[in-house]
Amino acid sequence: MNIIVDAFGGDHAPLEVIKGGAMALRDLNVNVTLVGDEKIIRELAEENNISLDEMDIIHTQKSFDIHEEPVSLIKEHKDSSMAVGMKALSEGKGDAFVSAGSSGALVVGSTFIVKRIKGIKRVALAPIMPTADKPFILLDAGANNDCRPEMLLQFAIMGSSYMERVMGVKNPKVKLLNVGAEETKGRELDLEAYKLLSEAPVNFCGNAEARELPFSTADVIVADGFTGNIALKLYEGMGKFMSSELKNNIFAGSGKLAALLVMSKIKKLSQRLDYKAVGGALMIGASKPVIKAHGSSDAKAFYNAIRQARDCVKGNMIAAISETVCSLQKG
């Protein structure tokens, strides 16, 4: 299995990408292909004593700047490391693709370079979110601000396939993110989506309010991209706020020894909520696995994003989505 990695996407690229790729090559039983300026990659690897002997490199001198318009990936920046890597994926030179670059550009590339799974209307951004008990997948988290009810239905099918095939969750629970638990709550979009989900081949368990998300209310949370992105950003912000406040209050109000004893528990909590341990957000709906690693990913995060990509391939997630969508169309 070969995982193609954008070596120049992210805040800490390319060094942390190279380190993460080397870790994955050593531990995950995968091949890794880096995409980017070969001269810079080899110089950094030599300076940091990282072996590239078993790693392939697809050379391109350009990278995609996060401030560029996402659609420019197709023409103006088709020779960037992101575009070249996705083209290589579409041509069968790899089994999955990982990048910490622009989310918008990855949506564009997944749609127009890698292409969508047949029958899927839109690619969705699907991060794996931590909770007090077990993670859930949130989709869409920002790729599609305006959605139709049938798109939310497809998000539910894709999210269920991921949780079952990749995360090993049997009969994953699906809920629709809404302003109330009652089936009569929400906009026209939510009301129509509720009806479709109730009749769909997924384990639909009704609506979920945002306050329920940290408490393992479901395995799959479905939303339009506008609502999902607000939930995602608030979730991330509150996590940082709570961690900071806990540390500040403990050291301000306790003796140093007591504070140090409590800190071990805070560290365990932080590790459970650490995005680096998950990998990244899946560009779900693309015909091959595309993983969006966090922009500030370090080597550990890139390693886990590659692991996540490997697991998507091993779990035959794309085939599962295709089969379900095909059966719905025939029905």
N, C-alpha and C positions, 0 to 999 in steps of 0.2 A: 504494500500500500504506500502510495506517495502523497505527501501533504505539501502543497505549494504555499509558500509564505512570503508575503510582501515584506521585504527586509527594510523598507524605508517608510513604513507607515507607523505613526505613533510618536509620542513625545520623546521617547528614549531610544528611538531607532537610529542607526542599525545595530548598535552593540548589544542591547538587551534582546533583540530579536535573534541575533546570532547565538547568544548564550542559551536562550530558550530552545532554539532549534537543536543545538548540540545536546542538551539535556534530553530532549525528546528522542533523538536518534539513539542515545545510549539506553534509555529506559522503556520506550514504548513500542519497540519492534516495528517502526515505520521508517520509510525513507523521507527525507526532507529536502525540498528544493527551494532555495532562496532566490528571490527576484530583486535585482537592483544593480548598482554599480559594482562590478566585480573587483575592480582595483581597491576601492574603499573597503569592501567586505574582507578581502584577503589581508589588507594592511591591519585592520582592526583585530582580526582573528589572530594574526601573528603577534601583535603587541600584547594580547591578552591570553596567549598560550591556548588557543582554541583550535582543535584540529578540524579541518574541512575536508579531510581525505574521503569521507563517505557521504559528503553532502554535495549535491549538484547546485549550480548557479546559472540562472538565466540572466544574461547581462542586459541592462538598460541604464542609461545615465540619468534618466529623469524620474522624478517622484511627483505625486499628486499633492498639492498644497491644500490643507484643510479649508482655506478661505476661498478656494475656487468654486465656481458654480458646479454643482454635481453633474449636470448634463454635459459639461465640457469634457468629461472623462471619455466620451464616445468619439469625439473628433479631435479637439485641440490637444487633449492629453492622452491620446491612444497609445503613446509610447512611454507612459509612466509605469512605474513598477506595479501599481495596482491593476491597471488595464492589461498590461502584458501578462501578469499572473493569471487574471481571470480568463484571458484568451487561451492561455495554455491549458487551463482547466477545461474549457469548452471543447478543446481539440483532443481531449483524452490523454494529456500528458501528466495528469495527476488525478487524484480521487476526491480531493477537497481543497479549499483555499482559506487562508487565514490572513487577516489584515487588521491593524489598529488604526487605519486611516479614516477618512471622512465617511460617516454613516450614510449620508445622502448619496455620495458617489458609489458606495457599495450597493445601495438599493438600485441605482441606475445600472451598474455593471451586472448585478444579479439578474436584472430584467432583460437587458438588451445584449449582453455578451454571453453570459452563462445560459440565459433564457429560463423561462418559468416551466414548471411541471405542466404537462398538457392538462388543460381544464382548470388550472388555477388562475384566478383573475388578477391577484396582486401578491407580490412578495411582502411579507410582514417582518418587522424587526421583533425578535423574540428573545429577550433576556431571561436567564434563570434567576429567580429571586429567592433570597433566604427567608426563613421564618423561624419561629421558636422551635419547630419540630422538624419539618422537611421542606425542601425547596418546591417552588411552583414555577411554571412558565407563564409569562405575560405576553400576550400578543393581541393586537399590534401595539408596540411601544413607541411609535413615531414615524413609521414609513408612509402611512396613508391617513392624512387628517380627515378626509371625507370618505366615508364608507357606505356601502349599501348592505342591507341585511344578509344577502347571500354571501358577501365577503366575510362577515363575522362567522357564518356557518363554516366556511372553509378554514378560517383561523382555528375554530374549535377542532375540526378534523385533523389539521396539521399539528396542533399542540398535543392532542391526544396520541397521535402516532409517535411524536418525539418522546413523550413521557413513558410510553409503553415500550418502545423499541430501544431507546437510548438509556433512560433512567430506570427501567425495570419495574415500573408501576403498573400493576394489573388493574384493568378497568378504571383508568384515571377519572377522577371527578372533575367535571367542567362547570364553571359558573360564569355568568355574564356580569361584568362590572357595571353597577347601576346606582342610582340615588336612593334606592329602597329595596327591601327584600321581596315585596309583593310583585306579582307578575303584571300588575296594572301600572307600575311605576315606570317613569322614563319618557324619552322622546319617541317619536314614531319609529325611528331606527331601532331603538331598544325593544319596543313592543313587537315589531315584526320579526326581529332577530330571535326573540324569546320563543315565538311560535315555531320558527324554523328549527331552532335547537331542540325544542321539545319533541320533534318528530325525527331528529337526526340519529344516525348510528353512533352516537357518543353517549357517555354517562352524564347527561345534563342534570344538574342539581339546583337550578334556579339562579336567582340574582345574588350578587355579593356586594355589600357596601365596602367602601374603601377602608374603613376602620377594621374590617375583618381580615384584611390581607396578611398582616404579620402573624396570624394565629392559625395557619394551615387550613383555611376554609375550603380550599380546593387544590387540585393538582394543575389545573389549567384555568387561567383567568383570561377571558375574552373581552376586548374593547376596541373601539375605533382608535386610530393612531393619536388623535388629539387628546382624548381622555386617558389613554394608556401612557402617553408621554408625561402628562402631568402627574399621574400616579407614580411613575418611575422616578421622576426627579424629586418629588416630595419624599418618597421612600428613602432615596439615597441621602437627601439632606437631613432628614430626621435621624437617620443612623449615625451620621457624623456628629450631629448636635448632641445626641444622647451620650455617645462615647466621650465627647469633650467635657460635657457637664459632669458626668460621673467622675472623671479624673480630677477635674478642678475642685469639686466639692469634697472629695475624699481627702485630697492633700491639704485643703484649706481647713477642714474641721477635725482631722484625726492626727494622732501622733504618727511620726514617720514609720515606725514599726508596724502599726495597725494598717496604715495605708499600703505598705508593701505587701502585706498578707492578702489584702483585698485585690491588689492589682493583678495577681495571678488569675483570679476569676474574671476580671475585666478583659484580660488578654484572651482567655478562652472564648468569651463572648465575641470579641472582635474577630477572632479567627473564624467563628461560625458565620459571621456576617461579611467576611472578606470576599470581595468579587474575584480576587486573584485565584481563589481556590476553585471557582466554578469554571472559568475559562472565558467565555464571551457570550455575546448575543448571536443567535442564529438568524441568518437571512432566510427564513423559512418560506418555502414556495419555489425556490430556485431548483433547477433540475439536477444540481449537484450541491453538496454541503458547502456553504459559505459562512464563515464565522467572523463576526466583528469583535475583535478584542478591544478592551478598554483603552482609550487614548493614552493613559498614563501607565500602561502595562510595563512591568519589569520582566525579567527572565522567567520567573515563576509563573506569571500570568500568561506569557506566550507559551510556555510548556503546557499549561492546562488548556489553553485554547486549541493547541495541536491535539491534545488528548481528546478533547471534546469532538474535534473534527474526525478523529479516528473512530470514536464510538458511534458517530452518526453513520459512517460508512459500514462498520461492522453490524450495526443494527438494521441495515437495509431500510432506513427510514423513508427514503425517497420512494422506494417501491411500494411501501405500505400506504403512503399518501396517494400515490397514483391509482392503486387498486380501489381505494375507497371512493375517490372522486369519480373514477370510471363507472363504478357500480351505481353511484347516485345519478349519473347522467343517463345510464341505461334505464334506471327505474323511473 
